[in-house]
Amino acid sequence: MVSLEEETTMQPAQIDFDRIKRRTRGVWMAGDFGRIARYAAKFAEEFVHRLRIQPGTRVLDVACGTGNLAIPAARQGARVWGVDIATNLLEQARQRASAVGLPALFEEGDAERFVPPPAGIPAPVLWGQEQVVKQRLGPYTSAIQTNRIAVPFGFPFAPSEVVRFFRRYFGPAQVAFARLSSDAQLAYTRAAP
């Protein structure tokens, strides 16, 4: 039994954030996400176009990957800084920007800002919820506007080939498959429509 005094002085288990970051970096550097990002480039350009960015606007693209959002923003005249944890993706972004003569800056970093996430580390998909975005970024911005838009991912091959494609090039899929037994990998692959 824990006394009230002991309960109030107990510290939560320490989370090794450096280990988590190393693992996250390794996951995103596995494969070649740039191959997958090509299929989303058109939608990224359409998204940036809808923003109507004015020349000279400063844009920070957090988790910029290969530059799908940063490059169109720079094309519109924005002063762009892209940040990502995966150096191989940053190199692809630099090469893409350089190939079209855009002065975007891409540097290694993570989306943690000044404090680590709370214990339990929330799922990244929560960034898709308006209230989460406002809660997380509200104290650091003067205004936040969100619009939900569906982005259809179409691939020029059958669903089973999409699974193979992601398994080969998408780091998180590689990690997920690596954790499964051979039978489970086969079942997971067959589950594709």
Secondary structure as the mmCIF struct_conf table of DSSP 4:
data_model
#
loop_
_struct_conf.conf_type_id
_struct_conf.id
_struct_conf.beg_label_comp_id
_struct_conf.beg_label_asym_id
_struct_conf.beg_label_seq_id
_struct_conf.end_label_comp_id
_struct_conf.end_label_asym_id
_struct_conf.end_label_seq_id
HELX_RH_AL_P HELX_RH_AL_P1 LEU A 4 THR A 9
HELX_LH_PP_P HELX_LH_PP_P1 MET A 10 ILE A 15
HELX_RH_AL_P HELX_RH_AL_P2 PHE A 17 MET A 29
BEND BEND1 ALA A 30 ALA A 30
STRN STRN1 GLY A 31 GLY A 31
HELX_RH_AL_P HELX_RH_AL_P3 PHE A 33 ALA A 37
TURN_TY1_P TURN_TY1_P1 ARG A 38 ALA A 40
HELX_RH_AL_P HELX_RH_AL_P4 ALA A 41 LEU A 51
TURN_TY1_P TURN_TY1_P2 ARG A 52 ARG A 52
HELX_LH_PP_P HELX_LH_PP_P2 ILE A 53 GLN A 54
TURN_TY1_P TURN_TY1_P3 PRO A 55 GLY A 56
STRN STRN2 ARG A 58 VAL A 62
TURN_TY1_P TURN_TY1_P4 ALA A 63 ALA A 63
TURN_TY1_P TURN_TY1_P5 GLY A 65 LEU A 69
HELX_RH_AL_P HELX_RH_AL_P5 ALA A 70 ARG A 75
TURN_TY1_P TURN_TY1_P6 GLN A 76 GLY A 77
STRN STRN3 ARG A 79 ASP A 84
BEND BEND2 ILE A 85 ILE A 85
HELX_RH_AL_P HELX_RH_AL_P6 THR A 87 ALA A 99
TURN_TY1_P TURN_TY1_P7 VAL A 100 GLY A 101
STRN STRN4 LEU A 105 GLU A 108
TURN_TY1_P TURN_TY1_P8 ALA A 111 PHE A 114
BEND BEND3 VAL A 115 VAL A 115
HELX_LH_PP_P HELX_LH_PP_P3 PRO A 116 PRO A 118
TURN_TY1_P TURN_TY1_P9 ALA A 119 GLY A 120
HELX_RH_3T_P HELX_RH_3T_P1 PRO A 124 GLY A 128
BEND BEND4 GLN A 129 GLN A 129
HELX_RH_AL_P HELX_RH_AL_P7 GLU A 130 LEU A 137
HELX_RH_3T_P HELX_RH_3T_P2 GLY A 138 TYR A 140
BEND BEND5 SER A 142 SER A 142
BEND BEND6 PRO A 156 PHE A 157
HELX_RH_AL_P HELX_RH_AL_P8 PRO A 159 TYR A 169
STRN STRN5 PHE A 170 PHE A 170
HELX_RH_AL_P HELX_RH_AL_P9 GLY A 171 ALA A 178
TURN_TY1_P TURN_TY1_P10 ARG A 179 ARG A 179
BEND BEND7 LEU A 180 LEU A 180
HELX_RH_AL_P HELX_RH_AL_P10 SER A 182 ARG A 190
TURN_TY1_P TURN_TY1_P11 ALA A 191 ALA A 191
#
